[in-house]
Amino acid sequence: MSQTEFATAKTRRVQDLPGPKGWPVLGNLLQLEAERLHLQLGEWARTHGRYYRLQLANRQVLVCADHEAVAGVLRDRPEGFRRTDRLEAIGTEMGLKPGLFGAHGEAWKRQRRMVMAAFDPGHVKAYYPSLVKCGERLAGRWQRAAQAGTAIDLQADLMRFTVDAIAGLAFGSDVNTLESDDDVIQRHLDKIFPKLFKRMISAVPYWRFFKLPSDHALGRALVEVDRAIDGFIAAARQRLQDDPARRAAPHNLLEAMLVAADEPGSGIDDAQVAGNVLTMLLAGEDTTANTLAWCIWLLHRHPEAMARAAAEVRAVRAEGGPVTLEQLARLDYVEACMHETMRLKPVAPQLPLQALKDTVVGDVSVPAGTVVISLLRHDSVDDAFVPQGLAFRPERWLGEGGLSPGSAKRISMPFGAGPRICPGRYLALQEMKMVLLTLLSNFSIESVGTEDGSEPAERLMFAMAPVGLRMQLRMRS
């Protein structure tokens, strides 16, 4: 039986699915709340089921919360699904350079080869001394705060770390925001993703007719970020010209990308390299920093897990000396804490994709052009799939609970799945281990929380972040 025949005989149609009641003409469009959209979609899934329909003006959208079907959608890229045409249109309109994140088709395949070459674990190992330097600077920054009794703006400091790490590891640039207040690139970066996300779900494209102060700020931010990226690329090209031996052994990810781009027939130009530099800065800053903030908060709320993680770190660091990659590799429980955090608090709790051809998702027939929003947390916190699904139990990733980040049938997929799985996942894990090792080997945590002591709200700004976390540290004797 052909797929079309199967769809006709065995599947439901998107328009026949249940869904939240909307307004005439606009449907559910005006009901969407940008900063808590992931929570809305989850609430509607609990009401209407794991497959339901949204009506956004004249477009019907399928929302899928079934992890097996979600994995199928993710694996069916790039041939079956792509990023939405709205993301591409809004990004282009904003002036974002083309990068791997939004690319599709042959452009994606060309850029993927370049980026994967740059993120090869062997390359990441070569850049490791830059990560050690960032860890030492973070320790110094937090030591000064501990000695002064100053509360730390947790996300702001973690974003400084991730920007410094990406700039050093990826671009060979020592921006050093950790030891100064000169965080210009960070201040500009954090305006881009939130505005992109809000424009994507806006019912009215007001910015085409008039600009709000936030839109003017976005324009200034993009100019400054583009200037910084052009500087990174020019400096990298100059280093390659001055030292031709670097082409055989690039010293950072940007140099590796430029070498790959310069290969005959690569089809890559500097604009696409720049787009991927921007992607690394944006994705590397928000996702890793927010995951770390959630992880530190969860550890503080679970003293037994905190004690086990701290004991592991201190055992690994007992011999002293600079932190080594081998030491990071021995942090099995710390890594389990990170995977458990990403299961409970994924910074990408949803992923909208667009079908490139008629297909079937679960038992729903999906016509070409339909947007499918995959919910990546629904099943991963459901007791039916993960025992005590809402509990923070890192040991479940150590063979004590049956979860494995490498399983082909995994329920939690924070880095995606299939051909478009996140190419920077290895680097992200190394960064997170470095921060937790720095924290737990040098400090005791007095407190982590919001100003009023309530649980931090989840705010969606393209990535999902905790709101208002502050941390108080004291030095270990």
Protein Blocks (a to p, Z undefined) as FASTA:
>chain_A
ZZklmmmmmmccfklpgcddddehjlmmmmpcfklmmmmmmmmmmmnojbdcddehjacc
dddfbfklmmmmmmmpcklpccdfklmmmmmmnopacdfklggcjllmmmmmmmmmmmgm
klmmmmmmmmmmmmmmmmmmmmmmmmnopacdfklmmmmmmmmmmmmmmnopafklmlcc
blkkmmmmmmmmmmmmmmmmpcblfklmbccfklmmmmmmmmmmmmmmmmmmmmmmmmmm
mmmmlmmmccbfklmmmmmmmpghklpafklmmmmmmmmmmmmmmmmmmmmmmmmmmmmm
mmmlmmmmmmmmmmmmmngpjddfklmmmmmmlmmmmmmmmmmmccblbccdddfbdcde
hjaccdehiacdddfklmmmgfklmghklbccfklmnopnopafkbfkbfblfkogajkl
cfklmmmmmmmmmmmmmmmmmpccfbgcdfkopacddddehiacdehiacdddddZZ
